[in-house]
Amino acid sequence: MTPTVSVLTARDAGLTGCTRCGRVWPEGTQACGRCGARLRRVSTAGLQRVWAWWLAGLIFYIPANLYPMLRTATLGGHQQNTILGGVVELLAHHNYLVAGVVFFASLVIPVAKFFAIAYLALSVGHERRAGSHPHLHLYEVVEFIGRWSMIDVFVVAILSALVQLGAVASIHPGPAAASFALSVAFTMLSAQSFDPRLIWRGPAQAKDP
Amino acid sequence: MTDLSVPLDQLIACPCCDALHHATVLGETERAACVRCGTLLITPRTRSFLHVIALAFTAMILMVGAVFFPFLTISAKGLSHASSVFEAAMAFSDGILAPLSLAVLLAIVALPTLRFAALIYTLWPLSNGRPAWPHAARAFRLAEELQPWAMAEIFIIGTAVALVKVAGLASVSLGPAFWAFCALIIVTALKNVFMSKWTIWRAIEQS
């Protein structure tokens, strides 16, 4: 199924392809003459940046779960909700669909993303595998789905702006909103720093400098 | 097998797996994908640049409405409170969360608008058959790089979740800005369908 035999890569042909616009240049060219993007050789050196953003995202993900996301004041009293607490409350009100959406966007996707990026970076770093379609699909899913984790930040923003009814009910954002937003942004940067061309680099070419 | 005896500007390297291909201008219904990893490389120029410009203009007008018209109105026990999109972004503006306000404002209003403006700037002279304006390549690259950070569609899903959360607490009515925002998402999606990156890059290079 995998047609790896007849494929000539730009790298094999002594060329460097622009990852932004696809234009091909002789190896050693610094910047793409068409779109101006910096040309990067296919190399594992870029993985350091992936790991740096990954770690930053992980660090900010911890306070995002420990601190409250929302502070609600109603006639009944005060209440503080963490991310998980918000999901539990939605479940208690039998809003299963929305609870599922928030659960996926705020908990499942970020955690799965940390594992997926680490797995991709480790597997190409050790150069054990040549081109693999499952790895590419994993990368595409991570790239596509990462930004959707921002849903919870927007929910907090809308609720805090909307629910300002004085003594009856008012909602204010908690510190977790900021650290969650930063965590999502950092993991997006981590995924963007990952060069998918590494997935396809076979062991044969990995040996040359 | 890719023949290397052609000029470099007729080759295209897959940005996802580095496989080399010959680039050709496609017919109405054709599209070109990478032979190895299946990444879409060239989409046909079925709709002219003018379509993209028209949609980008539409999106900008909708954005003005989405920002300044009332977005949502809440009422409970005789009290009511209206909120615009701008106020939603400003929800974080007091205290240490202030930078988050700026980030939300950028993600839902500023960056989408900047992308539309950059697209219009790039494509306007090209669609009239004139040479590209200075820095057109930079403008289009900016529009491409900002794409993951423009989160208008995520904001709308966030609104839907917020509506459900509030439903038990108070009654909410949707303002014109909400519908403008929904229309904006559809127009943006249409624009993305009609746009061929490779065609635009070629037009910039050849002008």
Interface residues (C-beta under 8 A of the other chain):
Chain A: P3 T4 S6 V7 L8 T9 A10 R11 A13 L15 T16 G17 C18 T19 R20 C21 G22 R23 V24 W25 P26 R34 C35 G36 A37 V42 T74 G86 L90 H93 N95 V98 V101 V102 G131 H133 L136 G146 R147 W148 M150 I151 D152 V153 F154 V155 V156 A157 I158 L159 S160 A161 L162 V163 Q164 L165 G166 V168 A169 P173 P175 A177 A178 A181 A185 M188 Q192 P196 R197 I199 W200
Chain B: M1 T2 L4 L8 D9 L11 I12 A13 C14 P15 C16 C17 D18 A19 L20 A23 V35 R36 C37 L41 L72 I74 A76 K77 L79 S80 H81 S83 E87 A88 A89 M90 A91 F92 I96 L97 P99 L100 A103 V104 A107 I108 A137 R138 F140 R141 E144 E145 P148 W149 M151 I154 F155 I157 G158 T159 A160 V161 A162 V164 K165 V166 G168 L169 A170 V172 K197 W198 W201 I204 E205
